[in-house]
C-alpha cells in the first residue's frame, strides 16, 4: 500500500561539535512517498550527513526531520565494515529480526538476496574474511531484507561489480514501484539517470575536500587540481591524502578510480587545515511486535559481544581478583561483600566493551531500523545482562565455598538468606557500574584515553564515597559478617536503580547526536 505521508526537512542544520562549522544549514525539502530522490553536490558539501539525518541515524542540531517511517527504514553506509564477528547469514538473520522479521522469514529472504547478488556461497563465511566488494553486497542485502518504506543509499554501488550494480538498480526500481521511497547518492551521473522524481542539490561547502587513498601501482595523481598531497603516516607510508577544490573533487575522484590499477579511496570529507525482483522472493510477513524486536536487538548485541571475545579481559580480571580475595572456608557474608564490590568496576568495563564493540557503519545500519537511542539501549542492555550473569555466577560460587559462620567462626549464618543479600548487593554494583560506564564512555565521553581514565576513577569513587549505595550495600554485608545477622540492601538497590536510569537516559539522549 502506498504511503500518503511526506518525508520533510524543515530548516535542518547539522554541525559537529559545539563550535564546529555547519556541515548543513537551513535545508528544507519535501519528499513524497514512492519517490526516487537523487541527492547531488560536490564532495564535502554534506550529502552523507543529510542522508544520515533522513535515515534517522543522526539528529539535526537545528530544524527537524518529520515523516520518516521509523519502523521501516533501512540504510546502506558508504563503507561497510568487515570487522563484525558473524558469519554472513547469521548477521543477516540478526538484522532481519531487528527489523521485525520472524527468524525463518529473515533467513529465507537473506538467502534469496545473497543468491541474487551472487554471493550465496559465502553464507557461512565470517564477515572479516570477505573482500571489500563482497562485504558491500552484504551491506546492501541487510537493507533490502524487510522491503523498507524508506531506503537510504550512500554510495551503495561503490565497490560492486557490474552484475551487482544492475541487481541493485532493479531493486531500487522495484521498491519505488511498490510505493517505497528511495534516497540515494552516487558519483556516477548515469546512475538511474532520468528516473529520479526529486533531485536535491546540496550547496557546496566553503572549504576544499580531502580525499584519503591507499596507494595503487598506478602513477601518482596528475598535478593541477591538487592543492596539497601529504602522507599522514610519513614518507614511507602507502597512505596518501589529497586536498582538492570542492568543485574539482568529482573529476579528481573519477580520475583516481579510473586509473589502471585504480586507487582505493578510503574517505572523502570536507578538509580542515592541519532487472525486476525474482518471483520466488519470500513475502515480508507482518512485523513482529516491539518486545520481539527489542529481544532481537539484545540477541544481536549479545551475539556480537560473545563472538568478539572482548568480554574476556573483564572476565579474567574478575576471576583473578576473586581467586586472590576469596578462598574456601572464609565467612560467607564478608566474602559476598568482597565479590559485590569487585563487580562494580567490572560492570563499568563491560559497558565500555559493549558500547564500543560495533563499528560505526554497522551501528548506523541498526540505528536506521530501530533508532539511535534504541541501538545504544541494546548495547547498554547487553552489558547489564553480561554483568548480571557474571555477578550471579560469582555469588553462587562464593556461597558454595564459604563458611556459614560469622567472623568469630562461632555464630551460624544461614547460607540461603546470605546468598540473597549477596545477589542484591551484586545487583547494586551492576547498576552503579552501568551508570559509571554510561556516563564515561561514548557518546557522552568520546576520547579513548580520557574515557578510560574517567571510568576507572569514577568506579573507584562510587565504591569509597560515603553515602554511595554501593558502599552501603557492601558495608551491610561486612557488618553482618561481624554480627552474624543478614540484612537486605533494598534501599541501596532502589537508589542504584534510580541513578542507573538517569545515567542511561543521558547516554540515550546523547546517542541521537552521533559523530561520523
N, C-alpha and C positions, 0 to 999 in steps of 0.2 A: 504494500500500500504506500502511495506517495505521501510524504510528509508535506504539510502545507505551511510549516513554520519557516522562519528566516534565521540564518546564522548572521549575527550582526556584530560589528565592532563600532563602538561609539567613542570617538576621541581617545583611542587606545595609545598608550605610550609605555615604553619599557627601557629601563636603564639598569646597568649592573653596578651595584654599589651605591651608597647614599649620595656620593658626589660624582659618580661616574657620568660619562657622556650619554646622552639619549641615543639608543640604538634605533628606536622607533618613536615617532611623536605624532599625535593628532591623526591617527589612522581611523578613518570612518568608511565602512563599506557594508553592503547588504548582499548576502548570498542566498538565493532561493534554493529550496530543496530540489534535488535532482539536477543540480548544475555541475558542470565541469569547469573548474576555476584554475586558470594558469596564473601563477604569481611570478612576475619577472622584475628585473632590476639588476644593476651591476653588483658584482661580488662585494660583500661587506655592507650592503645597503640595509640589511636586516630582514631578508627574506626568511631565513631559517627561524629567526626569533618570532616573526609573525606566524609561521606555521606551528611553532610550539604553543603559542597563545591560542590559536584556533583549536588545536588538539587537546587543550586542557592540561598539557604537560607543565606549563608555566602560567603565572598570573600576571596581569599588567600592573604597572605602577601608577598608571593614570587611565581613566576611562574604564570601560568594561566590555566583556565579550558575553553575549547572550544568545540563546537559541541553540547552543551546542547540545547534540543528543548524548548526554554524559554516559548513558548506559550502553551506547552503541557507537563508539568512536575508536578508530584504530590509526596507528601512526607508524611510519617507517622512517627511522632516522637516516641521516646522510651516511654514517658509518656505523655498522652494527658490530659489536664486539664478539670475538671468538673465545673470550675468557670464561664464559659460563660453563660450569662443570656438569652439564647434562648431555646425554645423547640427544640427537636431533628430535626424534619422535617423542621422547619423554618431555623435553622442553615445550614442544608444540602442544602436547596434551595438557600440560600445566596451564599454558597461556589460554587455550581454548576454554578450560574450566573457569579460569579467572574472568573470561569474557561471558560466562553464563551458559556454556555448552555442557550438557551431560558428558561424562568421561568417554562413553562409547562413541558419541557423535563427534566429539573433539578428535578422537583418534582416527575415525573414518575420514573426516574431512581433511585432517593433516596428511594422511596417506594419499588421498586424491591429489591435493595440491603439490605434494612432493613429486608425484609422478608427472603432473602437468609441467613442472619446471625441470624435469629430467634428473632429479636427484633422489628418486625413491630408493636407490641402492645405499644411500647414506643415512637411512632412517635410524640405524642403531650406532652410528658413528658419533663419538663425542664432538661437541661443537669446537673445542680447541684443537681438533685435528683437521678441520676443514680449511680449504683455501678461502681467500677473501671473497671471491666471486660466489662460491657455494654458500658461504655464511650470509652473504647479502640476499641470496634466494630464500634462505630460512627466515630472514627478517621480513621479506615480502609475504611469505606464507603465513606467518603469525598474524599479520594484519588482515588477511583475507579469510581467516578461518570462520568467522561468525557473520559474514555478509554485513559489514558495518554500515550504518546510516551515514556516517561521515568518515571518509578515508583520506588521510593526510600523508602525502608522499614527498619527502625531502630528498631530492636527487636519488630516488629509489632505483632508477635504471642504471646508475653508475656501477660498473663492475659486472653487469650481467652480460651474457653472451647474446648473440643476435636472436636465437630462438626464444630465450627467456624474456628478452625485451618485447618481442611480439606477444608472448603469453600475458605479460603484464599489461600491454596495451589493450588486449582483448578483455582482460579482467576489469580494467578501468571502464571501458565502454559498457560492459555488462552491468557494472554497479550503477552507472548513470541511467541506463535503460530501465533498471529495476526501481528507480526513484531515489537512489543514494546520491550523496554529494561527494565529489572528489576534488580536493585541492592539491595542486602539485607544483613543484619547482623542478626544472630540468635545464641543463646548459644547452641542450640541443634544441634550436628553434624549430626543428622539424617535428619534434615530439608532439603527436596528436594535433598537428597544425591544422587550423581551420575548424576544429571541433569544440574548442572551449566556448562556453556560453558567457563566461565572465573572465575578463583579464584584469588583473590588479598589478599596477606598476608601483613598486616601492621606490621612493626617491633615493637618489644616491647620497651616501654619507659624505661628510666634508673631507675625510682623510683618505689616503691611499689604502691599498689592500695588500695584506701579507699572505703569501702562498707558501705553505710548508711542503717540502718534497723529500722523497728518498731517491738518491741519485741513481739513474739508469746508466747503461753503457752508451747512451746517445751523447752527441756533443753538447756542451753547455748551452743554455738558452742564449739566443741572439740578444745583443745589447740594443738599446734604443728606447724601449718602453720600460726597461728595468731601472728603477730608481736606486736600488740597493740590493746586493746579494751577499748574504752572510751565512756562515756555518755556525749554528748555535753551540755546537759541542767542540769547536776548534777546527783548525785547518785539516786535520786528519780524518774528520768525520765525514760520512757519506750523506748526512742530512744537510739540506740546503733550504734557506728561506729567501724568497724573492719578494721585494716590495715594488709594486707597480701602481700606476694611476688607476683609480677606480674605473674610469671609462675605457681603459685598455685591458681590464682583467679578463674579460671573456675571451678576447683574442689571444691573450697570453696562455690561458688555460687550454684553448684548442690546440695551440702550437705544442704545448708540453705533452698533451695526451696523444697528439698525432705523430710524435717522434717515433723513430724506429731504432730500438725498442722504446715504448712510451715511458715517460717519467711517472712515478707513483705519487699522486697528490694525497697528502695526509691531512691537510687542513687549509681552509680558506676563511679569512676573517678580516675585519677592519684593523688596519695597522695603527698601533700607537707607538710613537718613537720610543727609544730604549725599549583475430580469431575469436569466436564466441566460447562460452563455457561449455565443457563437456556435459552431455545429457545425464551421465551417471553420477554427477556430483551429489552427495548426500544433502538432503534438505536441512536447513537450520531449524532445529526444534525450538519450542518455546523456551525462553531464557529461564535459567534457574533463579531461585529467589535470592534475596540479599544475604541471608545466612549461608546459603550454599556457596555463593561467590566469595564471601569472607573466608569460609573454610578452605576454599580452593586457593585463595591468596596466601593463607597461612601454610597450606601444604606446599605451595611453591617456594615460599621463603624457607620453610623447614628443610625441604629438599636441597635448596641452594646452600644452606648452612652445612648440612650433613656432608654434601659432596665436595664442598670447598676445603674441608679439613681445617678451617681457620678456628674451629671450636677447640682444637687440640691443645694449644698453649694455655688457655684459661683452665681447661680440664686438668692438665698436668700440674699447673700451679696449685689448684685446689687439692688434688690428690697428694702432692708432695708435702705441702704445709700441713695438711690433715695428718699425714703419717708422722710428721715431726711432733705435732702438738697433742695428738690423741693416741693413746695406747690402751690395750685391754686391761680391765680391772680398775680404771680410774673412776671417780664419782660421775654418775651419768649426767647430772644437771650441769656441772661445770664444763664437761666435755661438749654438751649440746650448746652451751653459750659460746664456746670457742668456735665451733663449727658454724654457728649462725653469724658470728662476727666476720669470719673469713669469707662468707658468701657475698657480702656487700661489694667489695671491690671486684670480685669475680663477675657479679651480675653487671656492674658498670662496664667491665671489659667486654662482656658478651654483647651488650648494646653497641659498643664501638665496632665489634666484628660485624654485627648484623646490618647496621645502617650503612657500612662501607663495603658490604660484600658484593653488591650488584653494580656492574659497570653503568655509568650514567645513561648510555644509549639504551641498554636493556631496561633500566628503571623507567625511561621515557615511554617505552612500549607498554609497560604495565600501567603507568600513570594515565596514558590515553584511554585505557579501558576502565579504570576504577577511580581515577583522580589522584593527584599528587599526595593529598592527605592520607587517602586510604593506602597508597603504596608505602608511605612512611609508617603508617599504623601496622601494616603487615610485618615490616622489619622489626618494629618495637615488640610486636606480639610474639614473634618467633624468639626474640631474645628473652622475653619473660618466661615463655614455656621452657626453653632450654635451661634457664637458671633455676626455675621451679623444679624441674626434673632432677637437676643436679643436687638441689637442696633436699629433696625428698629422699634420694638415694643416700646422701651423706648422713642425714638424720637417722635413717634406718640402720645404717652400719654402726654409727656411734651408739645408738640404743642397744644394739645387739651385743657389742663387745664390752660395754662399760659395766661398772659395778653398780648395783641397785642400792647404793648407800649414799649418805651424806659425806662431807669431808672428813668427819671423825671416824668413818667406817663402822659406826655403831647404829646410827639411825637409818632405818629402811626407807627407801624412796620407791613408790610404785612406778614401774617402768612405763606402763601404758599412759597414765597422765603426764609423766615426764616427756615421753615422746611427742604427745600432742602439744605440750608447751614448746618443745623444741621446733616442731613444724611451724607453729605460729611465729616464733622468733625468726625462723628462716624466711617465712613469708614477708616479715617486716624488712629484712635485709634485701630480699629480692626486689621489693617495691622501691625502697630507697636507692638501691643500686641502679635500678632502671631510671629513676628520676635523675640521678647524677649523670648517667650516660646520655640521657635525652638532652640535658642542658649543656653538656660539654663536648658534644660531637655534632657533625653535620646534621641538619642545615644551620643550627644556631652558631656553632663554632667550627669554622671550616679549616683553619690552618693546622696541619697534622701535628707539628711539634707542640704548639700551644694547646691543642686539644688533648693530646696525651698527657701533658703535664697537668692540665686542669682536671682531667678525670682522676688521676692519682691523688692529687691534693684534696679534691672535693670528697672523694670516697673516704680518705683518712679523717677529714674534718667531721664528716657526718657520724663517724664512729666515736669520736672522742669529745665532741662538743656537748656540754651539759644541757640536758633537756631534749636532746635528739631522741626520736622514737627508737632508733637502733640502739643507742646507749641504754635506754630504759628497758628494752626487751632483753638485752644481753645481761645487764645488771640484775634483772629479776631472776634470771637463771642462776647466776653466780651466787647471789644472796640466798636463793633457795637451796643451793648446794651446801651452804654453811649451816642452815637451819633444818634442812630435811623436809621443807614444805614446797609444794608445787603451786606456782601462780601462773595464770594465763595472761599474756601481754595483749589483751584485747584493745585497750585504749591506744597503745602504741601501733597496733595494726591498723586501726581506723585512721590515725594521724598519718601513717605512712601511705595509706591508700589515697588520702586527700592530696598529699604532696606529690605523689606519683602522677595522679590525674592532672594536676596543674602543670607539672613539668612536661608531660607528654602532650598536653594541649598546646603549649607554646611551641614544641617541636613540630607538631602537625600544622600549626598556622604558618610557621616559617617554611615548611616544605612546599608551600604554594609559590614561593619565590625562589626557585632554584637557580643555580648558576650553571652555564654550559661547561 
